[in-house]
C-alpha cells in the first residue's frame, strides 16, 4: 500500500494575499547585498544581526524614508482596507 504524501494535500479555504514588507525588510533588501559582498563567509544569522544593529543606529529621518516606502506599498497593495469575510453577515432575530 503506497504512502500518501501529506505535504501535497490541497489547502482548503481562502487564499490570503501577501502582506507588503515592513520598513526593516526594505532596509535589509537594500543593504544585505553589499554586506554579503564585503563579508562572504558570514552566515545568514550573523548578517541579519549586523543589519539589525545597523537599523538601530540609523537616524530617525533615514528610518522615516523606509516607513514612507512601506506605507506607499501598503496603499498600493491594499487600496481599501477590507477584511475578508467568511460569509454574509447574519441578522439578529
Biotite code that builds the C-alpha atoms (Angstrom):
import biotite.structure as struc

atoms = struc.array([
    struc.Atom([0.000, 0.000, 0.000], chain_id="A", res_id=1, res_name="UNK", atom_name="CA", element="C"),
    struc.Atom([1.649, 3.294, -1.078], chain_id="A", res_id=2, res_name="UNK", atom_name="CA", element="C"),
    struc.Atom([2.051, 6.053, 1.482], chain_id="A", res_id=3, res_name="UNK", atom_name="CA", element="C"),
    struc.Atom([0.162, 9.273, 0.970], chain_id="A", res_id=4, res_name="UNK", atom_name="CA", element="C"),
    struc.Atom([2.224, 12.392, 0.688], chain_id="A", res_id=5, res_name="UNK", atom_name="CA", element="C"),
    struc.Atom([0.711, 14.665, 3.345], chain_id="A", res_id=6, res_name="UNK", atom_name="CA", element="C"),
    struc.Atom([2.550, 17.749, 2.132], chain_id="A", res_id=7, res_name="UNK", atom_name="CA", element="C"),
    struc.Atom([0.941, 17.665, -1.299], chain_id="A", res_id=8, res_name="UNK", atom_name="CA", element="C"),
    struc.Atom([-2.585, 17.852, 0.119], chain_id="A", res_id=9, res_name="UNK", atom_name="CA", element="C"),
    struc.Atom([-4.521, 20.875, -1.076], chain_id="A", res_id=10, res_name="UNK", atom_name="CA", element="C"),
    struc.Atom([-5.319, 23.566, 1.429], chain_id="A", res_id=11, res_name="UNK", atom_name="CA", element="C"),
    struc.Atom([-8.938, 24.365, 1.988], chain_id="A", res_id=12, res_name="UNK", atom_name="CA", element="C"),
    struc.Atom([-10.175, 27.889, 2.497], chain_id="A", res_id=13, res_name="UNK", atom_name="CA", element="C"),
    struc.Atom([-9.455, 31.253, 1.021], chain_id="A", res_id=14, res_name="UNK", atom_name="CA", element="C"),
    struc.Atom([-6.053, 32.130, -0.386], chain_id="A", res_id=15, res_name="UNK", atom_name="CA", element="C"),
    struc.Atom([-4.518, 35.022, 1.523], chain_id="A", res_id=16, res_name="UNK", atom_name="CA", element="C"),
    struc.Atom([-2.768, 37.909, -0.143], chain_id="A", res_id=17, res_name="UNK", atom_name="CA", element="C"),
    struc.Atom([0.844, 38.522, 0.817], chain_id="A", res_id=18, res_name="UNK", atom_name="CA", element="C"),
    struc.Atom([1.399, 41.448, 3.118], chain_id="A", res_id=19, res_name="UNK", atom_name="CA", element="C"),
    struc.Atom([3.686, 44.271, 1.995], chain_id="A", res_id=20, res_name="UNK", atom_name="CA", element="C"),
    struc.Atom([7.165, 44.331, 3.501], chain_id="A", res_id=21, res_name="UNK", atom_name="CA", element="C"),
    struc.Atom([7.763, 46.223, 6.751], chain_id="A", res_id=22, res_name="UNK", atom_name="CA", element="C"),
    struc.Atom([10.325, 49.077, 6.812], chain_id="A", res_id=23, res_name="UNK", atom_name="CA", element="C"),
    struc.Atom([13.141, 46.953, 8.270], chain_id="A", res_id=24, res_name="UNK", atom_name="CA", element="C"),
    struc.Atom([12.797, 44.386, 5.488], chain_id="A", res_id=25, res_name="UNK", atom_name="CA", element="C"),
    struc.Atom([13.031, 47.145, 2.884], chain_id="A", res_id=26, res_name="UNK", atom_name="CA", element="C"),
    struc.Atom([16.202, 48.347, 4.639], chain_id="A", res_id=27, res_name="UNK", atom_name="CA", element="C"),
    struc.Atom([17.596, 44.793, 4.617], chain_id="A", res_id=28, res_name="UNK", atom_name="CA", element="C"),
    struc.Atom([16.818, 44.330, 0.918], chain_id="A", res_id=29, res_name="UNK", atom_name="CA", element="C"),
    struc.Atom([18.864, 47.415, 0.122], chain_id="A", res_id=30, res_name="UNK", atom_name="CA", element="C"),
    struc.Atom([21.836, 46.803, 2.437], chain_id="A", res_id=31, res_name="UNK", atom_name="CA", element="C"),
    struc.Atom([22.162, 42.993, 2.525], chain_id="A", res_id=32, res_name="UNK", atom_name="CA", element="C"),
    struc.Atom([23.890, 42.547, -0.895], chain_id="A", res_id=33, res_name="UNK", atom_name="CA", element="C"),
    struc.Atom([26.730, 44.979, -0.119], chain_id="A", res_id=34, res_name="UNK", atom_name="CA", element="C"),
    struc.Atom([27.170, 43.489, 3.370], chain_id="A", res_id=35, res_name="UNK", atom_name="CA", element="C"),
    struc.Atom([27.324, 39.957, 1.931], chain_id="A", res_id=36, res_name="UNK", atom_name="CA", element="C"),
    struc.Atom([29.772, 41.086, -0.734], chain_id="A", res_id=37, res_name="UNK", atom_name="CA", element="C"),
    struc.Atom([32.128, 42.592, 1.851], chain_id="A", res_id=38, res_name="UNK", atom_name="CA", element="C"),
    struc.Atom([31.756, 39.586, 4.229], chain_id="A", res_id=39, res_name="UNK", atom_name="CA", element="C"),
    struc.Atom([31.206, 36.459, 2.097], chain_id="A", res_id=40, res_name="UNK", atom_name="CA", element="C"),
    struc.Atom([31.965, 33.992, 4.901], chain_id="A", res_id=41, res_name="UNK", atom_name="CA", element="C"),
    struc.Atom([29.324, 35.315, 7.285], chain_id="A", res_id=42, res_name="UNK", atom_name="CA", element="C"),
    struc.Atom([26.315, 33.130, 7.982], chain_id="A", res_id=43, res_name="UNK", atom_name="CA", element="C"),
    struc.Atom([22.808, 34.403, 7.315], chain_id="A", res_id=44, res_name="UNK", atom_name="CA", element="C"),
    struc.Atom([22.249, 34.796, 11.064], chain_id="A", res_id=45, res_name="UNK", atom_name="CA", element="C"),
    struc.Atom([25.364, 36.906, 11.528], chain_id="A", res_id=46, res_name="UNK", atom_name="CA", element="C"),
    struc.Atom([24.442, 39.057, 8.526], chain_id="A", res_id=47, res_name="UNK", atom_name="CA", element="C"),
    struc.Atom([20.929, 39.707, 9.853], chain_id="A", res_id=48, res_name="UNK", atom_name="CA", element="C"),
    struc.Atom([22.266, 40.531, 13.320], chain_id="A", res_id=49, res_name="UNK", atom_name="CA", element="C"),
    struc.Atom([24.604, 43.108, 11.805], chain_id="A", res_id=50, res_name="UNK", atom_name="CA", element="C"),
    struc.Atom([21.750, 44.538, 9.716], chain_id="A", res_id=51, res_name="UNK", atom_name="CA", element="C"),
    struc.Atom([19.648, 44.838, 12.887], chain_id="A", res_id=52, res_name="UNK", atom_name="CA", element="C"),
    struc.Atom([22.420, 46.783, 14.608], chain_id="A", res_id=53, res_name="UNK", atom_name="CA", element="C"),
    struc.Atom([22.765, 48.994, 11.539], chain_id="A", res_id=54, res_name="UNK", atom_name="CA", element="C"),
    struc.Atom([18.995, 49.625, 11.577], chain_id="A", res_id=55, res_name="UNK", atom_name="CA", element="C"),
    struc.Atom([19.029, 50.685, 15.233], chain_id="A", res_id=56, res_name="UNK", atom_name="CA", element="C"),
    struc.Atom([21.958, 53.043, 14.607], chain_id="A", res_id=57, res_name="UNK", atom_name="CA", element="C"),
    struc.Atom([20.145, 54.762, 11.725], chain_id="A", res_id=58, res_name="UNK", atom_name="CA", element="C"),
    struc.Atom([18.874, 58.271, 12.483], chain_id="A", res_id=59, res_name="UNK", atom_name="CA", element="C"),
    struc.Atom([15.107, 58.559, 12.654], chain_id="A", res_id=60, res_name="UNK", atom_name="CA", element="C"),
    struc.Atom([14.895, 60.606, 9.438], chain_id="A", res_id=61, res_name="UNK", atom_name="CA", element="C"),
    struc.Atom([16.567, 57.754, 7.498], chain_id="A", res_id=62, res_name="UNK", atom_name="CA", element="C"),
    struc.Atom([14.137, 55.254, 9.037], chain_id="A", res_id=63, res_name="UNK", atom_name="CA", element="C"),
    struc.Atom([11.284, 57.552, 8.079], chain_id="A", res_id=64, res_name="UNK", atom_name="CA", element="C"),
    struc.Atom([12.181, 57.105, 4.411], chain_id="A", res_id=65, res_name="UNK", atom_name="CA", element="C"),
    struc.Atom([11.693, 53.333, 4.694], chain_id="A", res_id=66, res_name="UNK", atom_name="CA", element="C"),
    struc.Atom([8.493, 53.792, 6.708], chain_id="A", res_id=67, res_name="UNK", atom_name="CA", element="C"),
    struc.Atom([7.055, 56.018, 3.979], chain_id="A", res_id=68, res_name="UNK", atom_name="CA", element="C"),
    struc.Atom([8.066, 53.496, 1.324], chain_id="A", res_id=69, res_name="UNK", atom_name="CA", element="C"),
    struc.Atom([6.359, 50.694, 3.283], chain_id="A", res_id=70, res_name="UNK", atom_name="CA", element="C"),
    struc.Atom([3.208, 52.790, 3.695], chain_id="A", res_id=71, res_name="UNK", atom_name="CA", element="C"),
    struc.Atom([3.189, 53.502, -0.037], chain_id="A", res_id=72, res_name="UNK", atom_name="CA", element="C"),
    struc.Atom([3.480, 49.777, -0.802], chain_id="A", res_id=73, res_name="UNK", atom_name="CA", element="C"),
    struc.Atom([0.676, 49.051, 1.657], chain_id="A", res_id=74, res_name="UNK", atom_name="CA", element="C"),
    struc.Atom([-1.617, 51.606, -0.012], chain_id="A", res_id=75, res_name="UNK", atom_name="CA", element="C"),
    struc.Atom([-0.729, 50.241, -3.449], chain_id="A", res_id=76, res_name="UNK", atom_name="CA", element="C"),
    struc.Atom([-1.356, 46.629, -2.463], chain_id="A", res_id=77, res_name="UNK", atom_name="CA", element="C"),
    struc.Atom([-4.452, 47.270, -0.334], chain_id="A", res_id=78, res_name="UNK", atom_name="CA", element="C"),
    struc.Atom([-6.170, 50.408, -1.681], chain_id="A", res_id=79, res_name="UNK", atom_name="CA", element="C"),
    struc.Atom([-9.155, 49.933, 0.591], chain_id="A", res_id=80, res_name="UNK", atom_name="CA", element="C"),
    struc.Atom([-8.619, 48.186, 3.875], chain_id="A", res_id=81, res_name="UNK", atom_name="CA", element="C"),
    struc.Atom([-11.222, 45.458, 3.823], chain_id="A", res_id=82, res_name="UNK", atom_name="CA", element="C"),
    struc.Atom([-11.353, 42.422, 5.976], chain_id="A", res_id=83, res_name="UNK", atom_name="CA", element="C"),
    struc.Atom([-12.114, 39.116, 4.367], chain_id="A", res_id=84, res_name="UNK", atom_name="CA", element="C"),
    struc.Atom([-15.476, 37.742, 5.448], chain_id="A", res_id=85, res_name="UNK", atom_name="CA", element="C"),
    struc.Atom([-16.278, 34.084, 5.661], chain_id="A", res_id=86, res_name="UNK", atom_name="CA", element="C"),
    struc.Atom([-19.855, 34.607, 4.589], chain_id="A", res_id=87, res_name="UNK", atom_name="CA", element="C"),
    struc.Atom([-22.724, 37.029, 4.522], chain_id="A", res_id=88, res_name="UNK", atom_name="CA", element="C"),
    struc.Atom([-23.397, 38.917, 7.748], chain_id="A", res_id=89, res_name="UNK", atom_name="CA", element="C"),
    struc.Atom([-26.019, 37.383, 9.953], chain_id="A", res_id=90, res_name="UNK", atom_name="CA", element="C"),
    struc.Atom([-29.033, 39.404, 11.097], chain_id="A", res_id=91, res_name="UNK", atom_name="CA", element="C"),
    struc.Atom([-30.162, 39.475, 14.680], chain_id="A", res_id=92, res_name="UNK", atom_name="CA", element="C"),
    struc.Atom([-33.607, 37.970, 15.183], chain_id="A", res_id=93, res_name="UNK", atom_name="CA", element="C"),
])
